[in-house]
Amino acid sequence: MSACDVVVIGGGLSGLVAAAAAAERDKKVVLIAKGVGAIAVGSGSIDVLGYEAGGKPVARPLAEMGKLPSNHPYARAGKQATAKAFEFFLDLCEKGGFPYSGSADVARWVPTAIGTLKPTCFLPRSMDPAPLEAAKAAVVVGFRGLKDYYPELIIRGLMQVPAYPKRFRTVIVDPEMAGRDVNALDIARWLDTESGRHACIEQMLTGIAPGNVVLVPPVLGTVPNYGVLEEFEKATTCKFIEITGMPPAITGLRLYDLLVSEIKKRGVRIVEHATVTRAVVDNGRCTAVVTHGVDRERTHPARSFILATGGFYSGGLEAGVGSAREPVFGLPVKVPESQSDWSNAFLLSGGAQPFARFGLDVDARLRPTDGSGKAVFENVYAVGRTLSGFDDAFEKSGNGVAVVTGYRAGTLVA
C-alpha cells in the first residue's frame, strides 16, 4: 500500500478533528477506526472546562486555563492553538449545515434528564437554554416507554434552579412502539419520518399552547440539521429545547455524522472495523502501522501518525498489576507503584480520581515522551483521552481537550 501523509488511529472526536485539520492543509489522510467512539452516544456538546480542581464551577473557561498545571493538555497545546481549534470546530459545523453556538469565554449551563445542570460551552442550536431562562412557564414532553427519561424528575430538579420558571406541566406522547423497550434512537428514527412527526405534533398540541417553551429529550431526528426542530417550532409556534440525556443521546450521533461527512469531503479515507495491532519502527521513526480486520493483516505506511485511541475505557490504554501501557506503540504510562494509590476510597467522592489522570506524557508538540522528557518517536503525536494530566469527567473537559489537541496535532503534522 502506498504511503500517505498522515495516519490517524481512532475514530472518536479527537481523531476526526485531527483528520479534518490535516486534510484542510492538503495532506493525504487515512483514518483507522475500530468503532465510532464515545462521540456517537454522547451529548454532542463541547464541554471545555466546567470545574476547578476543588470542585468550584468555572464561569470563564478560557481565562481559567491560564491557571492549569503545565502538564494539562490545554497548557501543552497553548492558548493560541486552543482559540483557533474552537474556531475551526465551529467552522466545520457551519459548513456541514449543523451550526453550533457558544464560546469558550463563558460557560453555558444546560438542563439534563435528571433535572440538574451541566456546564458546557459549544452546543447545537436545539440545546440553547436561553429561552428557558426567560420563560414564566414550561412544558416537559415525555414519550411513553422511553427508558431513563422521567418528566417528573426533570421538573422537580429544574424548579430548584433560581433562573428557571416555577410552573411546569407534562405532555406524554405515544410513539406507538408498545411491547418493547424504547430508547432515544427509536424515537429519533420515528421523527425522521413524516408520519412520525405529524403524529407527534398532533399529540403535543393537545397539551401545549402557542409561545410555550417545550423541553424534549435529544430525539429531534438523526440527521445533522435542524429540520425537525424547525418543523416543530413552525407547527406549534413554540420554542423547543433538547435536554441532555442518557446514552444514546442523538445529538452526539448527529455531530459524529457531520464530522465524518466533512472529512470525507476533504478526501480522508476511512478504514472501518480495523484494529491497529502494532507499529513498524525504524531508527526513532514510525514508518507504518499494522491492522487486523475481518479478513487479514494490512500495513499502512505514512510520514506521520496521530494516536487518538482514548483511555482505559476504550482500550487506548491497558492496565496490568501495578502497571499500565499504551498497546500500539508500547509507549510508557507513568503510574504509582502501589495500585491502592490509583483511586480514591470512594468512586463518587473525594474529588478527581488519580487513575483518570493517567496517560501519555507529551512534549510541546504532543509527541509522547520517555522518562527523561525526550520524544520517543519524532513523527508520532497523541491526542484526546490518551493524554495524561487531566480528569475529563471531573473537570467536564473531555470534548474540549479532544477538539483542541486533535486540531493542534493535525496542524503540526501538516
C-alpha positions in Angstrom: 0.0 0.0 0.0 1.4 3.4 -1.0 2.3 5.8 1.8 0.1 8.7 2.8 1.0 11.8 4.7 -0.9 11.1 7.9 -2.5 8.1 9.5 -4.9 8.9 12.3 -5.6 6.0 14.7 -9.0 6.3 16.3 -12.5 7.4 15.2 -13.6 9.5 18.2 -13.9 13.3 18.4 -10.1 13.9 18.7 -9.3 11.7 15.7 -12.0 13.2 13.5 -10.9 16.7 14.3 -7.2 15.8 13.7 -8.1 14.2 10.3 -10.1 17.3 9.3 -7.3 19.7 10.3 -4.6 17.8 8.4 -6.8 17.3 5.4 -7.7 21.0 5.4 -4.0 21.6 4.8 -3.9 19.4 1.7 -2.5 16.4 3.4 -3.4 12.8 2.3 -5.0 11.3 5.4 -6.1 7.8 6.3 -8.3 7.4 9.5 -8.3 3.9 11.0 -11.4 3.3 13.2 -12.2 0.3 15.3 -15.6 1.8 16.1 -17.4 5.1 16.3 -16.1 6.3 19.6 -18.0 7.8 22.5 -18.9 10.8 20.4 -21.7 9.0 18.8 -23.6 8.3 22.0 -22.7 11.5 23.9 -24.5 14.8 24.4 -22.9 16.4 21.3 -21.9 19.5 23.3 -18.4 20.6 23.7 -17.5 20.9 27.4 -14.4 23.0 27.8 -13.7 23.4 31.5 -16.6 23.0 33.9 -15.0 22.8 37.3 -11.7 23.8 39.0 -9.6 21.2 41.0 -11.5 22.0 44.2 -14.9 21.5 42.5 -15.8 25.1 42.1 -17.7 25.9 38.8 -15.8 27.7 36.2 -17.6 30.8 34.8 -15.0 31.7 32.2 -13.2 28.6 30.9 -10.7 30.2 28.5 -9.5 32.6 31.2 -9.2 29.8 33.8 -6.9 27.8 31.5 -4.0 30.0 32.5 -4.1 28.6 36.0 -3.9 24.9 34.8 -0.7 22.9 35.5 1.9 22.8 32.8 1.2 19.1 32.0 -2.5 19.7 31.3 -3.4 19.1 27.6 -4.7 22.7 27.3 -1.3 24.0 28.6 0.5 21.7 26.2 -1.5 22.9 23.2 -1.1 26.6 24.1 -3.6 29.5 24.2 -3.3 30.4 20.6 -3.9 26.9 19.3 -6.8 26.5 21.7 -8.6 29.5 20.4 -8.0 28.5 16.8 -9.2 25.0 17.5 -12.6 26.1 18.6 -12.9 28.5 15.6 -12.0 25.5 13.4 -14.7 23.4 15.0 -17.4 26.0 14.7 -16.4 26.4 11.0 -16.7 22.7 10.4 -20.2 22.6 11.9 -21.3 25.7 9.9 -20.0 24.1 6.6 -21.7 20.9 7.5 -25.1 22.5 7.8 -25.4 22.0 11.6 -24.1 25.2 13.1 -23.1 25.3 16.8 -23.3 28.4 19.0 -21.3 29.4 22.1 -17.9 30.5 23.2 -15.1 29.2 25.4 -15.1 32.6 27.1 -18.3 31.9 29.0 -19.8 28.7 30.4 -23.4 27.7 29.5 -25.5 25.6 31.8 -27.8 23.2 30.1 -30.6 21.1 31.7 -30.2 17.3 32.0 -32.6 14.4 32.1 -32.2 14.1 35.9 -33.2 17.8 36.4 -29.7 19.1 37.1 -27.5 21.5 35.1 -24.3 20.6 33.2 -21.6 23.2 32.3 -20.7 23.4 28.6 -19.5 25.9 26.0 -20.4 24.9 22.5 -23.8 23.3 21.7 -26.2 22.8 18.9 -29.0 25.4 18.5 -31.6 22.8 19.6 -29.9 22.8 23.1 -29.8 26.5 23.7 -31.1 27.0 27.3 -31.7 30.8 26.9 -35.5 30.6 26.2 -36.0 28.6 29.4 -34.2 31.2 31.5 -36.6 33.9 30.1 -39.8 31.8 30.4 -42.5 32.1 33.0 -43.7 28.5 32.5 -42.5 25.5 30.5 -43.7 22.1 29.2 -41.8 18.9 29.5 -42.6 16.4 26.8 -42.2 12.7 27.6 -42.5 9.6 25.4 -44.3 6.5 26.5 -41.9 3.7 27.1 -38.8 5.8 26.7 -36.1 4.4 29.1 -34.2 6.6 31.6 -36.4 9.7 31.0 -38.8 10.8 33.7 -40.5 14.2 33.2 -41.5 14.4 36.9 -37.8 14.0 37.9 -36.8 16.7 35.5 -39.4 19.1 36.7 -38.6 18.5 40.4 -34.9 19.4 39.8 -35.4 22.4 37.4 -37.8 24.0 39.8 -34.9 24.4 42.2 -32.9 26.5 39.7 -33.4 30.2 40.6 -33.4 31.5 37.0 -35.9 28.9 35.7 -39.7 29.1 35.8 -41.6 27.6 38.8 -44.5 26.4 36.7 -44.2 23.2 34.6 -46.6 20.8 33.1 -46.1 17.5 31.3 -47.3 16.1 28.0 -46.8 12.5 27.2 -46.5 11.4 23.5 -47.2 7.8 22.5 -44.8 6.7 19.7 -46.8 3.5 19.2 -44.0 1.2 20.0 -45.7 -0.9 22.6 -44.4 -4.3 23.5 -40.7 -3.4 23.6 -38.2 -1.1 25.3 -37.8 2.2 23.6 -34.7 4.4 23.5 -33.8 7.8 22.2 -32.6 6.4 18.8 -36.0 4.7 18.3 -37.8 8.0 18.9 -35.4 9.9 16.6 -35.9 7.5 13.8 -39.7 7.8 14.2 -39.3 11.5 13.9 -37.2 11.1 10.8 -40.4 10.0 9.1 -43.1 12.4 8.0 -45.9 10.3 9.6 -44.0 10.2 12.9 -43.5 14.0 13.0 -47.2 14.6 12.2 -48.4 12.2 14.9 -46.0 13.7 17.4 -47.1 17.2 16.7 -50.8 16.3 16.9 -50.3 14.7 20.3 -48.2 17.6 21.6 -50.8 20.2 20.5 -53.3 18.7 23.0 -51.2 20.0 25.9 -49.1 22.9 24.7 -50.1 26.4 23.7 -48.5 28.9 21.3 -45.5 30.6 22.8 -44.7 27.8 25.3 -41.1 26.7 25.9 -41.0 23.0 25.4 -38.4 20.6 26.8 -37.8 17.3 24.9 -35.3 14.6 25.2 -32.5 14.6 22.5 -34.6 13.0 19.8 -35.3 15.6 17.1 -34.2 13.4 14.2 -30.9 11.6 13.5 -29.8 13.9 10.6 -27.3 16.7 11.4 -29.6 19.6 10.6 -32.4 21.5 12.3 -35.2 20.2 10.0 -37.3 18.5 12.7 -36.7 21.4 15.2 -37.8 24.0 12.7 -40.9 21.9 11.6 -42.0 21.5 15.3 -41.5 25.2 16.1 -43.4 26.3 13.0 -46.3 23.9 13.6 -46.7 24.8 17.3 -45.3 28.4 17.4 -43.4 27.2 20.5 -39.7 27.2 21.3 -38.2 23.7 21.7 -35.1 22.7 23.7 -33.4 19.3 23.7 -32.0 18.5 27.1 -29.1 16.1 27.6 -30.0 12.5 28.3 -28.6 9.1 28.9 -26.8 7.4 26.0 -27.6 7.0 23.2 -28.0 10.8 23.0 -28.8 11.5 19.4 -27.2 15.0 19.5 -23.8 13.2 19.6 -24.7 10.9 16.7 -25.6 14.0 14.6 -22.2 15.5 15.4 -20.4 12.3 14.5 -22.2 12.0 11.2 -21.4 15.6 10.4 -17.7 15.3 11.1 -17.5 12.0 9.1 -19.2 13.7 6.2 -16.8 16.7 6.4 -13.6 14.7 6.5 -14.8 12.6 3.5 -15.4 15.9 1.6 -11.8 16.7 2.3 -10.5 13.5 0.9 -9.9 11.5 4.1 -10.1 7.7 3.5 -11.7 5.9 6.4 -10.7 2.3 7.2 -13.6 0.9 9.4 -13.7 -2.0 11.8 -10.0 -2.3 11.9 -7.8 -2.7 15.0 -4.2 -1.4 14.9 -2.1 -4.2 16.4 1.4 -2.9 16.2 3.7 -0.3 14.8 6.7 -0.7 12.4 9.6 1.4 13.8 12.9 2.3 12.2 15.6 4.4 13.9 13.3 6.6 16.0 10.6 6.9 13.4 7.3 5.0 12.9 7.1 4.0 9.2 3.8 2.1 9.3 1.1 0.6 11.5 -0.4 -2.9 11.0 -4.1 -3.5 11.3 -6.2 -6.7 11.7 -9.6 -6.6 10.3 -12.2 -9.1 9.2 -10.0 -10.7 6.6 -6.3 -10.3 7.1 -3.5 -8.1 8.3 -2.8 -4.9 6.4 0.1 -2.4 6.6 -0.5 1.3 6.4 2.7 3.3 5.8 2.7 7.1 6.4 5.0 10.0 7.2 3.2 10.9 10.4 0.9 9.2 12.9 -1.7 10.6 15.3 -2.7 8.4 18.2 -6.4 9.0 19.1 -7.3 5.7 20.7 -8.7 7.1 24.0 -8.0 5.9 27.6 -8.7 2.8 29.6 -12.4 2.5 28.8 -11.8 2.4 25.0 -8.6 0.2 25.1 -6.3 3.1 24.2 -4.5 2.4 27.5 -4.2 -1.0 29.2 -3.8 -1.6 32.9 -1.9 -4.5 34.5 -1.0 -5.4 38.0 0.8 -2.2 39.2 1.5 -1.1 35.6 -0.1 0.4 32.6 0.8 0.7 28.9 -0.2 2.0 25.6 -0.6 -1.1 23.3 0.0 0.1 19.8 3.5 1.7 20.2 4.3 0.2 23.6 4.6 3.8 25.0 5.3 4.2 28.7 2.4 5.2 31.1 3.6 6.5 34.5 1.5 5.1 37.4 2.0 4.8 41.2 3.8 1.6 42.2 1.1 0.7 44.7 -2.2 0.1 43.0 -4.1 1.2 46.1 -2.9 4.8 45.1 -4.7 4.6 41.8 -8.1 5.7 43.1 -9.8 7.4 46.0 -11.5 5.2 48.6 -15.0 6.2 47.2 -15.6 6.5 43.5 -18.0 9.4 43.6 -16.4 11.5 46.4 -13.1 12.9 47.2 -12.6 14.9 44.0 -10.8 13.8 40.9 -9.7 10.2 40.6 -5.9 9.6 40.3 -6.4 6.9 37.6 -8.4 9.4 35.5 -5.2 11.5 35.0 -3.1 8.5 33.8 -2.0 8.7 30.2 0.9 9.5 27.9 3.2 12.4 28.8 3.9 14.5 25.8 6.2 17.4 24.8 5.0 20.8 23.5 4.4 19.2 20.1 2.2 16.5 21.6 4.8 13.8 20.9 4.9 11.1 23.6 8.0 11.2 25.8 10.1 8.8 27.8 11.0 9.3 31.4 13.6 12.0 30.6 11.2 14.1 28.6 12.6 13.2 25.2 10.2 12.3 22.3 10.1 8.6 21.8 9.2 8.9 18.1 9.8 12.1 16.1 6.7 11.6 14.0 4.1 10.2 16.4 1.6 12.5 18.1 -1.0 11.7 20.8 -4.3 13.5 21.4 -7.5 13.3 23.4 -8.1 11.0 26.3 -4.8 9.2 25.6 -3.0 12.1 27.2 -2.1 12.4 30.9 -2.7 15.4 33.2 -6.5 15.8 33.3 -9.6 14.2 34.6 -12.2 14.8 31.8 -15.1 13.5 33.9 -14.4 15.6 37.0 -13.4 18.8 35.1 -16.0 18.4 32.3 -13.3 19.0 29.8 -13.2 15.8 27.7 -14.7 17.1 24.4 -12.8 20.4 24.7 -9.5 18.6 25.1 -10.4 16.3 22.1 -11.0 19.3 19.8 -8.0 21.3 20.9 -5.4 18.5 20.9 -6.9 17.0 17.7 -6.7 20.3 15.9 -3.2 21.0 17.2 -1.8 17.6 16.1 -3.5 18.0 12.7 -1.7 21.3 12.1 1.6 20.0 13.4 1.7 17.1 11.0 0.8 19.5 8.2 
